[in-house]
């Protein structure tokens, strides 16, 4: 199951934009959402590899973007050298 935080944030920002007064509850919630670091998730190296692979990047692109050797990326993805 996946949850999109960006769509939730967009709706909160839309509420704040509709009523720009900084004292409104919607504006305060939007500001807290923008400033909150609680929405940030640190992915492990393996998780980053899987995410990039699922987004359609090739093994060599993943290796380059994460500064990893190709054989490590292949290992994370359970790809043998013969494939």
N, C-alpha and C positions, 0 to 999 in steps of 0.2 A: 504494500500500500504506500502511496506517495502523497505527500501534502505539499501544496504549492504555497510557500510563504509570500512570494511576490504578489500573488493575486489578492491575498488578504491585506497586504500592505498597500496595494493600489487602491483598494476600496476605502481604507482608512484615510489615505492621502486625498482621495476624491471628496470625502466628507469635509476635510479640513479646507480644501480649496473652495468648496461651496460657501463656507462661512469663515472668511480669513481672519476674524478677530482672534488674537492670541489668547484671549481669556475663555474661549469656548472649550467645552469638554472634548469635542472632536479634534480641535487643533492641538490640545494638550496630548491626547492619545496618539495623534499622528506624529507629533514631535518625539514622544517617547519611543514610538516604533522605529523612527528613523535613527534615533540616537542609541537604541538598545543594541548591545553586542550579543544579547542572548539569542538572537536569530542566526548567529554565525556558528557553523559547524566545521570543525577541523576533520578532514578526511585523512585516513591513513594512506600511505603510498599505494597499497594494494587497491583500496577503494577508489583512489584517483584513477588508477589504470583501468579498472572495470568501468568507471563512469565514462572516461574518454572513449574506450572501446565500444561501449553501448551507444555512444553518440556518433559512431561511424568512423572514428579516426583509425588509421592503420597503425600497426605495431611500431613502425619506424617514426611516425609522427608522434606517437605517445612517448617513445623513448627520447626523442628530441625535446619535446615540451617539458618533460619531467626530469631531464638530464640523467637518464638512466641508460644502461647498456641494453641493447635489444634482447639479449638472452635473459635478462632479468624480467623484462616485460613479458616475454614468451613464457617464462616460468610462472609468473603470476596468473597468466591466462590459461595455464596448462596446455600450452602449444609446444609440441616436440619439434626438434630441429628438422625432422623429415616432412613436416606438414607444410 
